[in-house]
Amino acid sequence: MMTYMAANLDIDTKLSSEGRVVIPAAVRSALGVGPGDRIRFVVGEDGEVKLVTAKSLLFAVWANNHGGDAGDSVVDVRRSRQDDVARSSAKWDRVAAAVKADVRSEQEIEESLLAQLGLPL
């Protein structure tokens, strides 16, 4: 199948009594769709209708996430992951420092926790 013909197509078709429209073979070929494929009808404010295919949505999402105004999503994801790792490491460093600074015995810690919970020793 050929996808996205460069030339504009202007083909008439007829609405059936059941409200169905047959998409002409040249249009199906240009869109790269076949039996069972999903198609979305998008009606604009001017009354024009666009047929949007799953492939065209996929390409649009891909284009929005690769370069251009959307930036480089791979770099953004890696940077976000690195930031998460750094925050997590900093948190565990603080926990380790607090544990190291706590000079109480295991029994003193246990008694403190039980007292905070209001349980008898």
Phi and psi in degrees as a GROMACS rama.xvg file:
@    title "Ramachandran Plot"
@    xaxis  label "Phi"
@    yaxis  label "Psi"
@TYPE xy
-91.9985  141.032  MET-2
-115.54  131.855  THR-3
57.4446  72.277  TYR-4
-59.4325  144.321  MET-5
-72.8196  -35.3223  ALA-6
-77.4228  146.655  ALA-7
-73.9148  140.461  ASN-8
-106.368  139.504  LEU-9
-135.684  91.2943  ASP-10
-124.288  133.536  ILE-11
-89.5426  146.517  ASP-12
-143.719  171.331  THR-13
-118.649  140.731  LYS-14
-81.1813  128.011  LEU-15
-77.0088  169.959  SER-16
-65.0889  -21.5312  SER-17
-86.3301  -1.19361  GLU-18
85.5984  19.0232  GLY-19
-97.8625  151.496  ARG-20
-125.502  132.965  VAL-21
-88.3056  125.136  VAL-22
-83.6922  118.681  ILE-23
-58.033  150.867  PRO-24
-56.2873  -39.5318  ALA-25
-63.1901  -37.1807  ALA-26
-71.7663  -43.7347  VAL-27
-59.1059  -41.3232  ARG-28
-65.234  -43.6375  SER-29
-64.0845  -35.0184  ALA-30
-84.9005  -15.511  LEU-31
71.8939  35.704  GLY-32
-115.258  156.721  VAL-33
-144.769  -172.401  GLY-34
-55.0981  133.902  PRO-35
87.7212  -13.6513  GLY-36
-72.1072  148.931  ASP-37
-90.5755  141.157  ARG-38
-133.323  137.225  ILE-39
-109.041  134.868  ARG-40
-95.987  122.494  PHE-41
-115.968  115.803  VAL-42
-97.9253  121.229  VAL-43
-83.4719  170.441  GLY-44
-61.7323  -28.2396  GLU-45
-83.2792  1.82015  ASP-46
88.7167  -3.43208  GLY-47
-77.0049  147.263  GLU-48
-114.601  134.108  VAL-49
-109.51  140.597  LYS-50
-97.2392  120.059  LEU-51
-112.747  126.196  VAL-52
-99.4019  163.225  THR-53
-59.8378  -38.5443  ALA-54
-62.7121  -43.0206  LYS-55
-67.0602  -35.5772  SER-56
-65.3456  -41.9849  LEU-57
-60.8388  -45.4001  LEU-58
-64.1819  -38.3494  PHE-59
-64.9097  -43.3132  ALA-60
-64.6023  -44.0523  VAL-61
-60.2142  -46.1113  TRP-62
-63.2772  -37.26  ALA-63
-68.0058  -21.7092  ASN-64
-105.224  8.5024  ASN-65
-133.279  105.804  HIS-66
67.8496  -166.189  GLY-67
61.9341  -150.269  GLY-68
-67.1614  -22.4926  ASP-69
-76.7263  -13.297  ALA-70
82.3072  -172.671  GLY-71
-102.251  103.433  ASP-72
-63.8178  -33.0133  SER-73
-63.9937  -45.6697  VAL-74
-63.6339  -42.2879  VAL-75
-61.7719  -43.0494  ASP-76
-65.8362  -43.5554  VAL-77
-62.2287  -43.1631  ARG-78
-62.4871  -42.0909  ARG-79
-63.3823  -41.6419  SER-80
-64.8992  -41.517  ARG-81
-62.6009  -40.6538  GLN-82
-62.7924  -41.7507  ASP-83
-62.1747  -43.9511  ASP-84
-63.1093  -42.294  VAL-85
-63.5987  -43.166  ALA-86
-63.9776  -41.8257  ARG-87
-64.501  -43.3353  SER-88
-62.3353  -42.2346  SER-89
-62.8055  -39.9468  ALA-90
-62.243  -47.3345  LYS-91
-68.3414  -30.4057  TRP-92
-64.3123  -40.7091  ASP-93
-65.8627  -40.4952  ARG-94
-63.2325  -45.7587  VAL-95
-62.1653  -40.0108  ALA-96
-65.1814  -40.186  ALA-97
-66.1159  -40.6902  ALA-98
-64.9001  -42.8672  VAL-99
-64.3865  -36.4765  LYS-100
-75.0001  -21.2297  ALA-101
-79.7862  108.83  ASP-102
-97.3497  10.8399  VAL-103
-73.2344  154.916  ARG-104
-77.8194  166.573  SER-105
-57.883  -40.3631  GLU-106
-64.7683  -42.5537  GLN-107
-64.3513  -39.5216  GLU-108
-64.742  -44.6158  ILE-109
-60.5679  -46.5  GLU-110
-62.3542  -38.6514  GLU-111
-64.5992  -45.334  SER-112
-63.4415  -43.7331  LEU-113
-63.6232  -39.431  LEU-114
-64.8146  -39.7152  ALA-115
-65.5253  -31.2679  GLN-116
-84.4387  -6.97786  LEU-117
77.0329  23.8251  GLY-118
-98.7951  147.356  LEU-119
-67.6809  150.71  PRO-120
